[in-house]
Amino acid sequence: MRIAVLALQGAFAEHEQMLHRLGVDTFEVRQLADWQQPKDGLIIPGGESTTQSKLLHELGLFEPIRKDILAGLPVFGTCAGLILLSPMHLDTMAIDVQRNAYGRQLGSFHATAPVAGIGDDVPMTFIRAPYINQVLSPECEVLAQVDGHIVAARQGRQLVTAFHPELDDDTRIHELFLSTVTD
């Protein structure tokens, strides 16, 4: 298995480290030639969604990535990656998103909450995090909520979290993503 990690900005190295702990090969996507390599899935990391979207357009990556996700390529978006998959940007996942929902950097926090199909004790690190106001399709499944806000969802082979599982030691969220790759 070989997973592409969008490496334009944000916490991409931490995702790579998590996948390597799970024995998964990764490569970084920084330009169109990188994207053309064989891959079994994609991770879009946290960072700044507007900056990442601008770079995707400038580098000619926006349409090829969107096309492959719509064709069924498994994708996992964390924080800004969640925003990028929403109708505001790539428009591949039916979610209405609230950007910077928890405020500035000082509004960052850690929680433990249940995630459907994983367990009741999943650690969640939120950094200037968004949340999902609502899912916009019956095909989109809510996986987790914190304080009444949707913080994880799945639609087909797309998985999103408002939090950063790559910053915790728990591998279960990445394992959940990898299970969509092998389906």
Secondary structure by P-SEA (a helix, b strand, c coil): cbbbbbccccaaaaaaaaaaaabbbbbbbcccccccccccccccccccaaaaaaaaaaacaaaaaaaaaaaccbbbbccaaaaaacccccccccccccccccccccccccccccccccccbbbbbbccbbbbcccccccccccccccccccccccccbbbbcccccccccaaaaaaaaaaaac
